[in-house]
Amino acid sequence: ELNFTCFPNPFTDYTKIEFYLPYKSNINLSIYNSSGVLVKEYINSEKKVGNYSYQINSDNLEEGIYFITLKTDRTLNTKKLVLLK
C-alpha cells in the first residue's frame, strides 16, 4: 500500500505532500473540494521509484475542506485537508 503525508494540516498558506513510491507507476495527485469537484491536478505522469514532495499553495483556494487523492497503477489513497484563512 502507498501512503502519503500532508503537513501542516490544517494549513493556511501551504501544505506539503510527501510520499515514497516503491515501484515505477503512473501517478495522479489531485485535490478536490468538499463537493467532489476537481480543483487542480498536480501530477499526471509516470514516475520512477523514489521519494517525492509537492507543495500545495492556498492562493486560489477558499477556506474549507478538501480531499487530496494519490492514485497509482495499483492503489488509490485519499486524505482530508482543512484550509483555514
OpenMM code with the backbone's topology and positions (N, CA, C; nanometers):
from openmm import Vec3, app, unit

residues = "GLU LEU ASN PHE THR CYS PHE PRO ASN PRO PHE THR ASP TYR THR LYS ILE GLU PHE TYR LEU PRO TYR LYS SER ASN ILE ASN LEU SER ILE TYR ASN SER SER GLY VAL LEU VAL LYS GLU TYR ILE ASN SER GLU LYS LYS VAL GLY ASN TYR SER TYR GLN ILE ASN SER ASP ASN LEU GLU GLU GLY ILE TYR PHE ILE THR LEU LYS THR ASP ARG THR LEU ASN THR LYS LYS LEU VAL LEU LEU LYS".split()
positions = [
    Vec3(0.0840, -0.1184, 0.0000),
    Vec3(0.0000, 0.0000, 0.0000),
    Vec3(0.0882, 0.1243, 0.0000),
    Vec3(0.0452, 0.2251, -0.0716),
    Vec3(0.1189, 0.3511, -0.0823),
    Vec3(0.0541, 0.4552, 0.0079),
    Vec3(0.1287, 0.5075, 0.1024),
    Vec3(0.0781, 0.6109, 0.1926),
    Vec3(0.1462, 0.7428, 0.1626),
    Vec3(0.0791, 0.8513, 0.2007),
    Vec3(0.1394, 0.9827, 0.1851),
    Vec3(0.1017, 1.0681, 0.3048),
    Vec3(0.1805, 1.1717, 0.3279),
    Vec3(0.1545, 1.2628, 0.4381),
    Vec3(0.1249, 1.4020, 0.3848),
    Vec3(0.0440, 1.4745, 0.4588),
    Vec3(0.0112, 1.6141, 0.4291),
    Vec3(0.0396, 1.6939, 0.5555),
    Vec3(0.1306, 1.7888, 0.5474),
    Vec3(0.1569, 1.8712, 0.6644),
    Vec3(0.2048, 2.0097, 0.6236),
    Vec3(0.1681, 2.1125, 0.6946),
    Vec3(0.0755, 2.1064, 0.8066),
    Vec3(-0.0676, 2.0814, 0.7597),
    Vec3(-0.1499, 2.0326, 0.8489),
    Vec3(-0.2908, 2.0082, 0.8204),
    Vec3(-0.3651, 2.0131, 0.9528),
    Vec3(-0.4458, 2.1167, 0.9734),
    Vec3(-0.4921, 2.2221, 0.8839),
    Vec3(-0.3773, 2.3136, 0.8412),
    Vec3(-0.3992, 2.3822, 0.7265),
    Vec3(-0.2970, 2.4718, 0.6740),
    Vec3(-0.3571, 2.6075, 0.6409),
    Vec3(-0.2685, 2.7081, 0.6301),
    Vec3(-0.3138, 2.8415, 0.5945),
    Vec3(-0.2533, 2.8866, 0.4617),
    Vec3(-0.1218, 2.8833, 0.4502),
    Vec3(-0.0547, 2.9287, 0.3278),
    Vec3(-0.0243, 2.8149, 0.2312),
    Vec3(0.0238, 2.7044, 0.2853),
    Vec3(0.0605, 2.5901, 0.2008),
    Vec3(0.0600, 2.4633, 0.2837),
    Vec3(0.0518, 2.3508, 0.2151),
    Vec3(0.0720, 2.2204, 0.2766),
    Vec3(0.1645, 2.1413, 0.1867),
    Vec3(0.2430, 2.0546, 0.2446),
    Vec3(0.3387, 1.9752, 0.1682),
    Vec3(0.2909, 1.8304, 0.1649),
    Vec3(0.2897, 1.7723, 0.0462),
    Vec3(0.2540, 1.6325, 0.0262),
    Vec3(0.3830, 1.5552, 0.0029),
    Vec3(0.4063, 1.4505, 0.0826),
    Vec3(0.5263, 1.3691, 0.0655),
    Vec3(0.4881, 1.2215, 0.0602),
    Vec3(0.5574, 1.1494, -0.0275),
    Vec3(0.5348, 1.0052, -0.0361),
    Vec3(0.6568, 0.9372, -0.0957),
    Vec3(0.6678, 0.8093, -0.0671),
    Vec3(0.7708, 0.7243, -0.1257),
    Vec3(0.7014, 0.6289, -0.2216),
    Vec3(0.7478, 0.6262, -0.3457),
    Vec3(0.6930, 0.5369, -0.4475),
    Vec3(0.7852, 0.4158, -0.4589),
    Vec3(0.7392, 0.2970, -0.4156),
    Vec3(0.8256, 0.1786, -0.4151),
    Vec3(0.8336, 0.1063, -0.5493),
    Vec3(0.7603, 0.1537, -0.6484),
    Vec3(0.7604, 0.0910, -0.7809),
    Vec3(0.7311, 0.1972, -0.8864),
    Vec3(0.7826, 0.1761, -1.0067),
    Vec3(0.7553, 0.2667, -1.1180),
    Vec3(0.6065, 0.2600, -1.1502),
    Vec3(0.5433, 0.3766, -1.1669),
    Vec3(0.3988, 0.3771, -1.1862),
    Vec3(0.3517, 0.5084, -1.2457),
    Vec3(0.2360, 0.5046, -1.3080),
    Vec3(0.1661, 0.6273, -1.3438),
    Vec3(0.1090, 0.6840, -1.2149),
    Vec3(0.1252, 0.8135, -1.1959),
    Vec3(0.0819, 0.8809, -1.0732),
    Vec3(-0.0171, 0.9911, -1.1093),
    Vec3(-0.1220, 1.0017, -1.0268),
    Vec3(-0.2124, 1.1159, -1.0366),
    Vec3(-0.2314, 1.1698, -0.8956),
    Vec3(-0.1931, 1.2951, -0.8757),
    Vec3(-0.2113, 1.3635, -0.7482),
    Vec3(-0.3032, 1.4816, -0.7747),
    Vec3(-0.4223, 1.4788, -0.7149),
    Vec3(-0.5234, 1.5812, -0.7406),
    Vec3(-0.5902, 1.6247, -0.6119),
    Vec3(-0.6450, 1.7473, -0.6146),
    Vec3(-0.7191, 1.7994, -0.4997),
    Vec3(-0.8629, 1.8266, -0.5441),
    Vec3(-0.9567, 1.7884, -0.4563),
    Vec3(-1.0999, 1.8036, -0.4819),
    Vec3(-1.1625, 1.8848, -0.3689),
    Vec3(-1.2680, 1.9605, -0.4011),
    Vec3(-1.3380, 2.0332, -0.2950),
    Vec3(-1.4319, 1.9386, -0.2215),
    Vec3(-1.5024, 1.9886, -0.1220),
    Vec3(-1.5872, 1.9034, -0.0387),
    Vec3(-1.7072, 1.8473, -0.1146),
    Vec3(-1.7369, 1.9035, -0.2333),
    Vec3(-1.8454, 1.8513, -0.3176),
    Vec3(-1.7959, 1.7448, -0.4149),
    Vec3(-1.6661, 1.7173, -0.4130),
    Vec3(-1.6096, 1.6167, -0.5018),
    Vec3(-1.5700, 1.6688, -0.6384),
    Vec3(-1.5684, 1.8001, -0.6555),
    Vec3(-1.5305, 1.8621, -0.7825),
    Vec3(-1.3785, 1.8803, -0.7861),
    Vec3(-1.3167, 1.8385, -0.8968),
    Vec3(-1.1723, 1.8538, -0.9139),
    Vec3(-1.1351, 2.0013, -0.9112),
    Vec3(-1.0417, 2.0373, -0.8235),
    Vec3(-0.9938, 2.1747, -0.8129),
    Vec3(-0.8653, 2.1917, -0.8941),
    Vec3(-0.7711, 2.0979, -0.8775),
    Vec3(-0.6453, 2.1060, -0.9513),
    Vec3(-0.5771, 1.9701, -0.9534),
    Vec3(-0.5124, 1.9424, -1.0656),
    Vec3(-0.4322, 1.8216, -1.0813),
    Vec3(-0.2856, 1.8637, -1.0722),
    Vec3(-0.2128, 1.8040, -0.9785),
    Vec3(-0.0731, 1.8420, -0.9567),
    Vec3(0.0244, 1.7512, -1.0302),
    Vec3(-0.0070, 1.6239, -1.0412),
    Vec3(0.0775, 1.5289, -1.1137),
    Vec3(-0.0131, 1.4407, -1.1973),
    Vec3(0.0270, 1.4153, -1.3191),
    Vec3(-0.0399, 1.3154, -1.4024),
    Vec3(0.0642, 1.2634, -1.5008),
    Vec3(0.1554, 1.1813, -1.4487),
    Vec3(0.2643, 1.1312, -1.5325),
    Vec3(0.3263, 1.0072, -1.4691),
    Vec3(0.4127, 0.9428, -1.5449),
    Vec3(0.4834, 0.8261, -1.4934),
    Vec3(0.6005, 0.8720, -1.4081),
    Vec3(0.6171, 0.8073, -1.2931),
    Vec3(0.7264, 0.8407, -1.2019),
    Vec3(0.8063, 0.7156, -1.1692),
    Vec3(0.9351, 0.7361, -1.1440),
    Vec3(1.0249, 0.6272, -1.1055),
    Vec3(1.0175, 0.6043, -0.9554),
    Vec3(1.0785, 0.4956, -0.9098),
    Vec3(1.0906, 0.4665, -0.7676),
    Vec3(1.1619, 0.5834, -0.7002),
    Vec3(1.1115, 0.6236, -0.5830),
    Vec3(1.1801, 0.7298, -0.5105),
    Vec3(1.0892, 0.8087, -0.4194),
    Vec3(1.1487, 0.9077, -0.3529),
    Vec3(1.0775, 0.9991, -0.2643),
    Vec3(1.0310, 1.1209, -0.3432),
    Vec3(0.9098, 1.1664, -0.3128),
    Vec3(0.8523, 1.2816, -0.3822),
    Vec3(0.7930, 1.3775, -0.2805),
    Vec3(0.7997, 1.5070, -0.3138),
    Vec3(0.7451, 1.6113, -0.2287),
    Vec3(0.6852, 1.7204, -0.3180),
    Vec3(0.5616, 1.7590, -0.2883),
    Vec3(0.4928, 1.8632, -0.3645),
    Vec3(0.4280, 1.9596, -0.2671),
    Vec3(0.4325, 2.0873, -0.3020),
    Vec3(0.3728, 2.1896, -0.2174),
    Vec3(0.2446, 2.2394, -0.2822),
    Vec3(0.1384, 2.2459, -0.2027),
    Vec3(0.0105, 2.2989, -0.2494),
    Vec3(-0.0099, 2.4328, -0.1809),
    Vec3(-0.0203, 2.5389, -0.2609),
    Vec3(-0.0414, 2.6732, -0.2083),
    Vec3(-0.1904, 2.7033, -0.2003),
    Vec3(-0.2281, 2.7855, -0.1051),
    Vec3(-0.3689, 2.8179, -0.0846),
    Vec3(-0.4149, 2.9405, -0.1626),
    Vec3(-0.3284, 2.9952, -0.2480),
    Vec3(-0.3563, 3.1203, -0.3183),
    Vec3(-0.4944, 3.1257, -0.3842),
    Vec3(-0.5307, 3.0244, -0.4602),
    Vec3(-0.6565, 3.0267, -0.5343),
    Vec3(-0.7629, 2.9365, -0.4727),
    Vec3(-0.7474, 2.9047, -0.3444),
    Vec3(-0.8417, 2.8180, -0.2760),
    Vec3(-0.9183, 2.8955, -0.1698),
    Vec3(-1.0447, 2.8617, -0.1530),
    Vec3(-1.1252, 2.9212, -0.0474),
    Vec3(-1.1103, 2.8386, 0.0798),
    Vec3(-1.1361, 2.9008, 0.1926),
    Vec3(-1.1322, 2.8293, 0.3196),
    Vec3(-1.2318, 2.7141, 0.3169),
    Vec3(-1.1903, 2.6008, 0.3712),
    Vec3(-1.2823, 2.4878, 0.3757),
    Vec3(-1.2112, 2.3540, 0.3769),
    Vec3(-1.2893, 2.2494, 0.3497),
    Vec3(-1.2399, 2.1123, 0.3497),
    Vec3(-1.2131, 2.0677, 0.2069),
    Vec3(-1.0991, 2.0034, 0.1871),
    Vec3(-1.0589, 1.9498, 0.0572),
    Vec3(-1.0152, 1.8049, 0.0741),
    Vec3(-1.0097, 1.7340, -0.0357),
    Vec3(-0.9616, 1.5962, -0.0353),
    Vec3(-0.8512, 1.5837, -0.1381),
    Vec3(-0.7386, 1.5304, -0.0946),
    Vec3(-0.6254, 1.5082, -0.1836),
    Vec3(-0.6205, 1.3595, -0.2142),
    Vec3(-0.6088, 1.3254, -0.3418),
    Vec3(-0.6021, 1.1840, -0.3803),
    Vec3(-0.4689, 1.1565, -0.4484),
    Vec3(-0.4125, 1.0414, -0.4160),
    Vec3(-0.2910, 0.9924, -0.4784),
    Vec3(-0.3247, 0.8572, -0.5394),
    Vec3(-0.3222, 0.8524, -0.6697),
    Vec3(-0.3589, 0.7307, -0.7419),
    Vec3(-0.2375, 0.6797, -0.8188),
    Vec3(-0.2128, 0.5487, -0.8057),
    Vec3(-0.1078, 0.4830, -0.8835),
    Vec3(-0.1735, 0.3736, -0.9668),
    Vec3(-0.0920, 0.2965, -1.0372),
    Vec3(-0.1448, 0.1832, -1.1135),
    Vec3(-0.2061, 0.0775, -1.0222),
    Vec3(-0.1678, 0.0775, -0.8939),
    Vec3(-0.2103, -0.0271, -0.8005),
    Vec3(-0.3002, 0.0206, -0.6869),
    Vec3(-0.2961, 0.1484, -0.6517),
    Vec3(-0.3684, 0.1951, -0.5334),
    Vec3(-0.4348, 0.3302, -0.5554),
    Vec3(-0.5257, 0.3614, -0.4656),
    Vec3(-0.5879, 0.4942, -0.4590),
    Vec3(-0.6003, 0.5289, -0.3116),
    Vec3(-0.5387, 0.6392, -0.2698),
    Vec3(-0.5459, 0.6861, -0.1316),
    Vec3(-0.5994, 0.8276, -0.1291),
    Vec3(-0.6796, 0.8576, -0.0294),
    Vec3(-0.7388, 0.9898, -0.0139),
    Vec3(-0.7193, 1.0377, 0.1284),
    Vec3(-0.6868, 1.1666, 0.1431),
    Vec3(-0.6758, 1.2277, 0.2756),
    Vec3(-0.7530, 1.3598, 0.2749),
    Vec3(-0.8048, 1.3931, 0.3921),
    Vec3(-0.8776, 1.5183, 0.4079),
    Vec3(-0.7807, 1.6296, 0.4442),
    Vec3(-0.7976, 1.7458, 0.3793),
    Vec3(-0.7199, 1.8659, 0.4098),
    Vec3(-0.8152, 1.9737, 0.4571),
    Vec3(-0.7712, 2.0533, 0.5548),
    Vec3(-0.8513, 2.1643, 0.6030),
    Vec3(-0.7722, 2.2930, 0.5807),
    Vec3(-0.8330, 2.3863, 0.5066),
    Vec3(-0.7703, 2.5159, 0.4786),
    Vec3(-0.8365, 2.6212, 0.5655),
    Vec3(-0.7560, 2.6908, 0.6457),
    Vec3(-0.8027, 2.7995, 0.7308),
    Vec3(-0.7397, 2.9295, 0.6822),
    Vec3(-0.8192, 3.0295, 0.6592),
    Vec3(-0.7640, 3.1600, 0.6158),
    Vec3(-0.7955, 3.2682, 0.7145),
] * unit.nanometer
topology = app.Topology()
chain = topology.addChain("A")
for resn in residues:
    res = topology.addResidue(resn, chain)
    for name in ("N", "CA", "C"):
        topology.addAtom(name, app.Element.getBySymbol(name[0]), res)
